[in-house]
Amino acid sequence: MPDAVSRILSRMIAFAVLVLTGYQLIFGGEYHLRDLQKLKRQVAIRTAEVDSMSAELNSIRIWGDSLLNNSWVVERVARERYSFIRSGEVLVRFIETDQVTPD
């Protein structure tokens, strides 16, 4: 009987050591499972930011290319942003009534 008890006790100790070792491997140490999950979330966020910035960069490149190679686009920008007009044209501006200040 004492031999059986010692075997059971040694198996329980071995199981406890294995459980504690597994816990230490997963949750202990400098980097653990929660850190890994946090880093994966950060990577996903940064990847989405990079994709968004890449799309914006492509849009800016296309706009710059059209400004360099298409005179119609240059004329449109000059008319809309800087109120340029051709000779013989009349410029009409509309002002919102809530923006007008009384004199």
KOLTIZA-913761 format. One record per residue (C-alpha): residue number from 1; residue in one letter; chain; x, z, y. Coordinates in steps of 0.1 Angstrom, whole numbers, plus 5000, padded with zeros to 4 digits. Each point is the difference from the previous one (the first is absolute). Layout:
// residues N
+-------+-------+------+------+------+------+
| margu | torvo | keke |    X |    Z |    Y |
+-------+-------+------+------+------+------+
|   NUM |     A |    A |    X |    Z |    Y |
...
+-------+-------+------+------+------+------+
This chain:
// residues 103
+-------+-------+------+------+------+------+
| margu | torvo | keke |    X |    Z |    Y |
+-------+-------+------+------+------+------+
|     1 |     M |    A | 5000 | 5000 | 5000 |
|     2 |     P |    A | 5027 | 5008 | 5025 |
|     3 |     D |    A | 5015 | 4966 | 4993 |
|     4 |     A |    A | 4967 | 4983 | 5009 |
|     5 |     V |    A | 4996 | 5020 | 5032 |
|     6 |     S |    A | 5035 | 4991 | 5011 |
|     7 |     R |    A | 4993 | 4963 | 4993 |
|     8 |     I |    A | 4968 | 5002 | 5021 |
|     9 |     L |    A | 5018 | 5019 | 5027 |
|    10 |     S |    A | 5028 | 4974 | 5001 |
|    11 |     R |    A | 4975 | 4971 | 5002 |
|    12 |     M |    A | 4981 | 5017 | 5028 |
|    13 |     I |    A | 5033 | 5005 | 5019 |
|    14 |     A |    A | 5010 | 4964 | 4994 |
|    15 |     F |    A | 4966 | 4988 | 5012 |
|    16 |     A |    A | 5002 | 5022 | 5031 |
|    17 |     V |    A | 5035 | 4986 | 5007 |
|    18 |     L |    A | 4987 | 4964 | 4996 |
|    19 |     V |    A | 4970 | 5007 | 5023 |
|    20 |     L |    A | 5022 | 5016 | 5027 |
|    21 |     T |    A | 5026 | 4972 | 4997 |
|    22 |     G |    A | 4972 | 4974 | 5004 |
|    23 |     Y |    A | 4986 | 5018 | 5030 |
|    24 |     Q |    A | 5034 | 5002 | 5016 |
|    25 |     L |    A | 5006 | 4962 | 4994 |
|    26 |     I |    A | 4966 | 4991 | 5016 |
|    27 |     F |    A | 4996 | 5025 | 5028 |
|    28 |     G |    A | 5034 | 5016 | 5005 |
|    29 |     G |    A | 5032 | 4989 | 5015 |
|    30 |     E |    A | 5007 | 4982 | 5033 |
|    31 |     Y |    A | 4977 | 4971 | 4994 |
|    32 |     H |    A | 4968 | 5005 | 4979 |
|    33 |     L |    A | 4968 | 4982 | 4992 |
|    34 |     R |    A | 4982 | 5008 | 5032 |
|    35 |     D |    A | 5029 | 4986 | 5020 |
|    36 |     L |    A | 4999 | 4968 | 4979 |
|    37 |     Q |    A | 4963 | 4996 | 5007 |
|    38 |     K |    A | 5005 | 5006 | 5037 |
|    39 |     L |    A | 5028 | 4974 | 5001 |
|    40 |     K |    A | 4978 | 4975 | 4982 |
|    41 |     R |    A | 4973 | 5004 | 5027 |
|    42 |     Q |    A | 5026 | 4996 | 5028 |
|    43 |     V |    A | 5013 | 4968 | 4984 |
|    44 |     A |    A | 4964 | 4986 | 4998 |
|    45 |     I |    A | 4994 | 5008 | 5037 |
|    46 |     R |    A | 5033 | 4985 | 5010 |
|    47 |     T |    A | 4994 | 4969 | 4979 |
|    48 |     A |    A | 4966 | 4995 | 5017 |
|    49 |     E |    A | 5016 | 5004 | 5034 |
|    50 |     V |    A | 5027 | 4974 | 4992 |
|    51 |     D |    A | 4973 | 4976 | 4988 |
|    52 |     S |    A | 4981 | 5005 | 5032 |
|    53 |     M |    A | 5031 | 4995 | 5021 |
|    54 |     S |    A | 5009 | 4969 | 4980 |
|    55 |     A |    A | 4966 | 4985 | 5007 |
|    56 |     E |    A | 5003 | 5008 | 5037 |
|    57 |     L |    A | 5035 | 4985 | 5001 |
|    58 |     N |    A | 4987 | 4968 | 4984 |
|    59 |     S |    A | 4972 | 4998 | 5026 |
|    60 |     I |    A | 5025 | 5005 | 5028 |
|    61 |     R |    A | 5023 | 4973 | 4985 |
|    62 |     I |    A | 4971 | 4975 | 4998 |
|    63 |     W |    A | 4990 | 5008 | 5036 |
|    64 |     G |    A | 5036 | 4996 | 5012 |
|    65 |     D |    A | 5003 | 4967 | 4981 |
|    66 |     S |    A | 4968 | 4987 | 5016 |
|    67 |     L |    A | 5012 | 5010 | 5034 |
|    68 |     L |    A | 5032 | 4981 | 4995 |
|    69 |     N |    A | 4985 | 4968 | 4984 |
|    70 |     N |    A | 4965 | 4997 | 5014 |
|    71 |     S |    A | 4995 | 4993 | 5037 |
|    72 |     W |    A | 4962 | 5005 | 4997 |
|    73 |     V |    A | 5006 | 5037 | 4990 |
|    74 |     V |    A | 5024 | 5005 | 5029 |
|    75 |     E |    A | 4974 | 4986 | 5024 |
|    76 |     R |    A | 4973 | 5022 | 4985 |
|    77 |     V |    A | 5022 | 5031 | 5004 |
|    78 |     A |    A | 5008 | 4990 | 5036 |
|    79 |     R |    A | 4963 | 4995 | 5008 |
|    80 |     E |    A | 4987 | 5032 | 4983 |
|    81 |     R |    A | 5027 | 5025 | 5008 |
|    82 |     Y |    A | 5014 | 4988 | 5033 |
|    83 |     S |    A | 4969 | 4982 | 5015 |
|    84 |     F |    A | 5019 | 4968 | 5004 |
|    85 |     I |    A | 4979 | 4969 | 5010 |
|    86 |     R |    A | 5006 | 4964 | 5002 |
|    87 |     S |    A | 4998 | 4982 | 5034 |
|    88 |     G |    A | 4964 | 4992 | 5008 |
|    89 |     E |    A | 4986 | 5029 | 4979 |
|    90 |     V |    A | 4983 | 5031 | 5015 |
|    91 |     L |    A | 5007 | 5034 | 4986 |
|    92 |     V |    A | 4969 | 5023 | 4997 |
|    93 |     R |    A | 5004 | 5037 | 4991 |
|    94 |     F |    A | 4973 | 5023 | 4989 |
|    95 |     I |    A | 5002 | 5036 | 5009 |
|    96 |     E |    A | 4980 | 5027 | 4982 |
|    97 |     T |    A | 4978 | 5019 | 5023 |
|    98 |     D |    A | 5011 | 5034 | 4988 |
|    99 |     Q |    A | 5036 | 4991 | 5009 |
|   100 |     V |    A | 4992 | 4992 | 5037 |
|   101 |     T |    A | 5007 | 5028 | 5024 |
|   102 |     P |    A | 4981 | 5002 | 5032 |
|   103 |     D |    A | 5020 | 4995 | 5032 |
+-------+-------+------+------+------+------+
